[in-house]
Structure formats: structure tokens, C-alpha cells
Amino acid sequence: MTDRKEQIQSSLQTHSVDGRISCALARKIARDLSVPYKEVGEIANRLGIKITDCELGCF
């Protein structure tokens, strides 16, 4: 796994609560790491982390 993917995975795991993370926080992770929303969403799916309260339909 690349360093970038590891950073995304680590950030998702750190910020998720009970296997969930808000859309706003997922988007912030993407912006902070300069990666597409889609990439964060794909990694969240692989980790079984559900993105909640989706505001824009990005995930």
C-alpha cells in the first residue's frame, strides 16, 4: 500500500466512531491529504467504514 493510502486509512480509522464517519469529516480528510473524495470513499468502503450525513452525494 502506498504512503498516501496508508495516510488515508489511518486518518479514517482515527476519526471514525463505531465504524462511521461524517461526510464533512471525510471531505476534510480528502482536502487535508490533497486526494480525491472518491479515493477516501473507496478506502472507507474497504475498511467497512460507513460515511454518514452525506451532503453532496460525493461518496
C-alpha positions in Angstrom: 0.0 0.0 0.0 1.3 3.4 -0.8 2.1 6.0 1.8 -0.9 8.1 0.7 -3.3 5.2 1.0 -1.9 4.4 4.4 -2.4 8.0 5.5 -6.0 7.9 4.3 -6.6 4.6 6.0 -5.0 5.8 9.3 -7.0 9.1 9.3 -10.3 7.3 8.6 -9.6 4.8 11.4 -8.6 7.5 13.8 -11.6 9.7 13.1 -14.3 7.1 12.7 -16.6 6.2 15.6 -18.4 2.8 15.7 -17.4 2.3 12.1 -18.9 5.6 10.9 -17.6 8.9 9.8 -19.5 12.0 8.7 -19.4 13.2 5.1 -18.0 16.6 6.2 -15.1 14.9 8.0 -14.4 12.5 5.1 -14.2 15.5 2.8 -11.9 17.3 5.2 -9.6 14.3 5.2 -9.6 14.3 1.4 -8.8 18.1 1.3 -6.1 17.8 4.1 -4.4 15.0 2.2 -5.0 16.5 -1.3 -6.7 13.4 -2.6 -10.0 13.0 -4.5 -13.1 12.4 -2.4 -13.6 9.2 -4.4 -10.3 7.7 -3.1 -11.3 8.4 0.5 -14.7 6.8 -0.1 -13.2 3.7 -1.7 -10.8 3.2 1.2 -13.6 3.7 3.7 -15.6 1.1 1.9 -12.7 -1.4 2.0 -12.3 -0.7 5.8 -16.1 -1.2 6.3 -16.4 2.5 7.5 -19.8 3.9 6.6 -19.9 7.6 5.6 -22.9 9.3 7.1 -24.9 12.5 6.7 -23.8 12.8 3.1 -24.3 16.4 2.0 -23.2 16.4 -1.6 -23.5 12.8 -2.8 -19.7 12.5 -3.2 -19.5 9.1 -1.5 
